[in-house]
Amino acid sequence: MTTHAPQAAQTPQSVKLPATLDEAVAALAAMPAAVPVAGGTDLMASVNSGQLRPAALVGLGRISEIRGWQYQDGHGLLGAGLTHARMGRPDFAALFPALAAAARAAGPPQIRNAGTLGGNIASAAPTGDALPVLAALEAVLIIAGPGGARREVPVAHLLAGMEMLRPGELIGFVRVPLLHAPQVFLKATGRTGPGRAIASVALVLDPARRAVRCAVGAIAPMPLRPLEAEQWVASLIDWDGERGSLVPEAVTAFGEYVAAACVPDQPPAADGTEQPLPPGVLHLRRTVAALARRALGRALS
């Protein structure tokens, strides 16, 4: 019997390595079938599994302007090429603690060294650790287009499919507010150590707006914002005094509120009777409740 070795992944016919963001956009416009690649952690998984066979690649690794971050009018302007490893460093963590925590939890060192902020957003995988943090921060994407064009899109709109990257466009930067207030990211993986989240919670306090913002990741195609729970707990916080004075019962109730909003009850049976949650869904709800409760407790402490 004759056996055949599996075919090797098809090599792209063209690889461009631009030095600027505008050069990368021009390359994509000139090659509509080209796929942009930065860290390649998601792309190469798709190629190796046979799900993707790119005809051409536009490498973004040489574009220095998107590999750092800077201050801009009370915000941080983060380059889409920032790696998870860079975001995990102390200087970044001092200003964006939840993003830094998400970056440090992104996986083993080889993933953190290669994976990028822009790639996490563009791939929009539900388990992307940065996504709930960006949703809670209400981050805004700065998208580069042909001819030097720039447009701004709330990250939540892109993740929800309300906005799409147009042909020839790239995520250039992510603008996030500098809140100078507690920010927390927690996730449950189902196993010890960094791994793929089964649920995650990002929570930020915004004293200037007297607001609490929370986003739950990994349990749906996009991060979920429990808006009523946010408004309820924000109304209980003493923003002018001791924020940590919130009673433990309120912190626990917040966790339950978030979980009920994001992991809803089963629809009633045909006869109108309530249906119990399946064990797996009940476990997920309890996990989300615990994460939200712990995140609020840490932020207030």
matplotlib code that plots the C-alpha trace (Angstrom):
import matplotlib.pyplot as plt

x = [0.0, 1.4, 1.2, 1.4, 3.0, 0.7, 1.3, 3.3, 1.7, 1.7, 4.3, 2.9, 4.0, 4.8, 6.0, 6.3, 8.1, 7.1, 8.9, 6.0, 2.3, 1.4, 3.7, 1.9, -1.5, -0.2, 1.0, -2.3, -4.1, -1.9, -2.4, -6.0, -5.4, -2.5, -2.8, -1.1, 1.0, 2.6, 3.3, 1.6, 0.3, -3.2, -2.3, 0.2, -2.2, -4.7, -2.1, -0.8, -4.3, -5.0, -7.8, -5.9, -3.6, -2.5, -1.4, 0.7, 1.8, 2.5, 4.8, 4.3, 7.3, 9.6, 7.1, 8.7, 5.9, 3.4, 5.6, 5.6, 3.2, 3.0, 0.9, -1.7, -4.2, -4.9, -4.9, -2.4, -1.8, -0.8, 0.8, -1.0, 2.4, 3.0, 3.7, 2.2, 5.7, 6.2, 2.8, 3.6, 6.5, 6.3, 6.4, 3.3, 1.6, 1.8, -0.5, -2.6, -2.6, -5.5, -4.0, -0.7, -2.3, -4.1, -0.8, 1.0, -1.8, -1.8, 0.2, 3.7, 6.7, 6.9, 3.3, 3.8, 7.0, 5.3, 1.6, 0.5, -2.2, -3.4, -3.4, -5.6, -8.1, -8.1, -8.5, -11.3, -11.1, -13.6, -10.8, -8.6, -7.4, -7.0, -10.5, -12.6, -10.1, -10.3, -14.1, -14.1, -11.7, -14.0, -10.9, -10.9, -9.1, -7.2, -7.4, -5.0, -6.3, -5.1, -3.7, -2.8, -6.4, -7.2, -10.5, -11.5, -13.8, -14.8, -13.2, -16.6, -18.1, -15.4, -15.8, -19.6, -19.4, -21.0, -17.8, -15.5, -11.9, -12.2, -10.0, -6.5, -7.0, -5.0, -5.4, -2.6, -3.1, -5.4, -6.3, -7.2, -7.9, -5.4, -7.7, -5.1, -7.5, -7.8, -8.1, -8.4, -8.3, -9.0, -9.6, -10.4, -8.7, -9.7, -6.1, -3.1, -1.1, -1.6, -4.0, -7.1, -9.8, -13.2, -14.3, -12.6, -13.6, -12.1, -13.2, -12.1, -13.0, -13.5, -13.7, -13.9, -17.2, -18.2, -18.5, -17.7, -17.1, -17.0, -16.7, -16.9, -14.9, -14.6, -18.2, -19.6, -18.4, -17.6, -17.0, -20.3, -21.0, -23.5, -24.5, -27.3, -24.9, -22.3, -24.7, -26.1, -22.8, -21.5, -24.5, -23.4, -19.8, -18.7, -16.7, -15.8, -14.8, -13.6, -14.4, -13.5, -16.4, -18.8, -20.3, -19.3, -23.0, -23.0, -19.8, -21.3, -24.6, -22.6, -21.0, -24.4, -25.9, -23.1, -23.4, -27.1, -26.8, -24.1, -25.2, -29.0, -31.6, -33.0, -36.2, -39.4, -40.6, -43.7, -45.9, -44.5, -42.5, -39.0, -36.1, -33.1, -29.7, -27.7, -24.7, -22.1, -24.0, -24.5, -20.8, -20.1, -22.5, -20.8, -17.4, -18.4, -19.9, -16.8, -14.5, -16.7, -16.9, -13.1, -12.4, -14.6, -13.2, -9.6, -10.4, -12.1, -9.3]
y = [0.0, 3.4, 6.2, 9.9, 12.4, 15.4, 18.4, 21.2, 24.6, 26.6, 29.3, 32.8, 34.0, 37.5, 38.9, 42.7, 44.2, 47.9, 50.3, 52.7, 52.3, 54.1, 51.8, 48.8, 50.3, 50.9, 47.3, 46.0, 48.2, 47.0, 43.3, 42.8, 39.2, 39.9, 39.2, 41.5, 39.7, 41.0, 38.4, 35.7, 33.7, 33.4, 33.5, 30.7, 28.5, 29.0, 28.2, 25.1, 23.8, 24.3, 26.9, 29.7, 29.7, 33.4, 34.3, 37.1, 38.5, 42.1, 41.9, 44.6, 43.8, 46.6, 49.4, 51.1, 53.8, 51.2, 49.3, 51.8, 54.1, 57.7, 60.3, 62.3, 64.7, 62.7, 59.4, 56.7, 56.2, 52.6, 51.2, 48.2, 46.4, 46.5, 42.9, 41.4, 41.1, 44.9, 45.7, 43.5, 45.7, 47.8, 51.2, 50.2, 48.5, 51.6, 53.4, 50.6, 47.9, 45.8, 45.7, 44.7, 42.0, 40.7, 40.8, 38.8, 36.2, 35.8, 32.6, 31.2, 33.5, 32.7, 33.8, 37.0, 37.9, 37.5, 38.3, 42.0, 44.2, 44.9, 41.2, 40.5, 43.0, 42.1, 38.4, 39.2, 35.7, 35.5, 34.4, 37.4, 38.6, 42.2, 42.5, 42.9, 45.3, 47.5, 47.3, 48.4, 51.2, 52.2, 52.3, 53.9, 52.4, 54.7, 53.0, 53.8, 53.8, 54.5, 58.0, 58.7, 58.6, 58.0, 57.3, 56.5, 53.6, 52.5, 49.1, 47.8, 48.6, 46.6, 43.6, 43.7, 43.8, 47.3, 48.5, 46.5, 47.1, 48.2, 46.9, 48.3, 49.4, 48.5, 49.1, 51.6, 52.7, 52.2, 55.2, 54.5, 57.0, 57.6, 57.1, 57.1, 54.8, 51.1, 48.7, 44.9, 42.0, 38.4, 35.2, 31.6, 29.0, 25.7, 24.7, 25.9, 28.7, 30.9, 29.4, 30.0, 31.7, 30.1, 33.4, 36.7, 40.0, 43.5, 46.2, 49.8, 52.7, 56.2, 58.6, 61.7, 60.3, 58.5, 55.4, 51.7, 49.9, 46.1, 43.8, 40.0, 38.1, 34.6, 33.5, 35.1, 36.1, 39.6, 41.1, 41.8, 45.0, 44.6, 48.2, 48.1, 46.3, 49.0, 51.8, 50.2, 49.6, 53.1, 54.6, 52.9, 54.0, 57.0, 58.7, 61.6, 59.6, 56.0, 54.1, 50.9, 51.4, 49.4, 46.6, 43.0, 42.2, 44.8, 43.5, 39.9, 41.2, 43.0, 39.7, 38.0, 40.9, 40.7, 36.9, 37.0, 39.7, 37.9, 34.2, 34.5, 32.1, 29.4, 30.3, 28.9, 25.5, 25.2, 25.0, 28.1, 26.5, 27.7, 25.7, 25.0, 26.0, 23.0, 22.1, 23.6, 26.9, 27.1, 26.6, 29.3, 31.7, 31.0, 31.5, 34.9, 36.0, 35.1, 36.9, 40.1, 40.0, 39.6, 42.3, 44.9, 43.9, 44.4, 47.7, 49.1, 47.9]
z = [0.0, -0.9, 1.6, 0.9, 3.3, 4.1, 1.8, 3.3, 3.8, 0.7, 0.7, 0.0, -3.5, -2.2, 1.1, 1.6, 4.6, 4.8, 7.1, 7.8, 8.4, 5.2, 3.2, 4.7, 3.8, 0.2, 0.0, 1.1, -1.4, -4.2, -3.2, -2.2, -1.4, 1.0, 4.7, 7.2, 9.9, 13.0, 15.7, 13.6, 16.7, 15.3, 11.6, 11.7, 13.7, 10.9, 8.2, 10.0, 10.4, 6.7, 7.3, 5.6, 2.5, 2.1, -1.4, -0.1, 3.3, 4.5, 7.5, 10.1, 12.3, 10.9, 11.5, 14.5, 14.9, 16.0, 18.4, 21.2, 23.1, 24.1, 26.0, 24.1, 25.7, 28.8, 26.9, 26.1, 22.4, 22.1, 18.9, 17.5, 17.3, 21.0, 22.2, 25.2, 26.7, 26.3, 27.8, 30.8, 31.9, 35.1, 33.4, 31.2, 34.1, 36.3, 33.9, 32.4, 35.1, 33.7, 30.2, 31.7, 33.7, 30.6, 28.6, 31.3, 31.3, 27.5, 27.5, 27.6, 26.9, 23.2, 22.8, 24.8, 22.9, 19.5, 20.0, 19.6, 20.8, 17.2, 16.4, 19.5, 18.3, 14.6, 15.2, 17.7, 19.2, 22.1, 24.4, 23.6, 27.0, 26.0, 24.6, 27.8, 29.2, 26.0, 26.2, 29.9, 29.1, 26.1, 23.9, 20.5, 17.5, 15.0, 11.7, 8.9, 5.3, 1.8, 1.0, 4.6, 5.7, 9.4, 11.1, 14.6, 15.6, 19.2, 19.8, 20.9, 17.5, 15.7, 18.0, 17.7, 13.9, 13.7, 12.0, 9.8, 8.5, 4.9, 2.1, 2.5, 6.1, 9.2, 12.9, 13.7, 17.2, 20.2, 22.3, 26.0, 28.8, 31.5, 34.5, 37.3, 39.2, 40.0, 37.1, 37.5, 35.1, 36.2, 34.3, 34.9, 32.8, 34.1, 34.6, 36.6, 35.0, 31.9, 29.4, 27.3, 29.4, 30.0, 31.5, 32.2, 33.8, 33.4, 35.8, 36.0, 38.3, 36.7, 39.6, 37.3, 35.9, 39.1, 37.0, 37.2, 34.0, 33.7, 30.7, 30.7, 28.2, 26.7, 27.3, 24.1, 20.7, 22.1, 25.5, 27.4, 29.4, 32.3, 32.1, 34.8, 37.2, 36.6, 37.2, 40.3, 42.1, 41.0, 42.8, 46.1, 46.1, 48.2, 45.5, 47.7, 50.7, 51.4, 48.2, 50.1, 52.5, 50.3, 52.4, 51.5, 50.8, 48.0, 46.5, 46.5, 45.0, 42.2, 41.2, 41.1, 39.1, 36.5, 36.2, 35.8, 33.1, 31.1, 31.7, 31.5, 32.7, 30.4, 28.5, 30.1, 29.0, 26.8, 29.8, 31.3, 34.0, 34.8, 33.5, 35.7, 34.4, 33.0, 35.2, 32.8, 32.5, 36.2, 36.8, 34.2, 36.0, 39.3, 37.8, 36.3, 39.7, 41.5, 39.1, 39.1, 42.9, 43.3, 40.7, 42.4, 45.8, 44.6, 42.8, 46.0, 48.3]

ax = plt.figure().add_subplot(projection="3d")
ax.plot(x, y, z, "-o")
ax.set_aspect("equal")
plt.show()
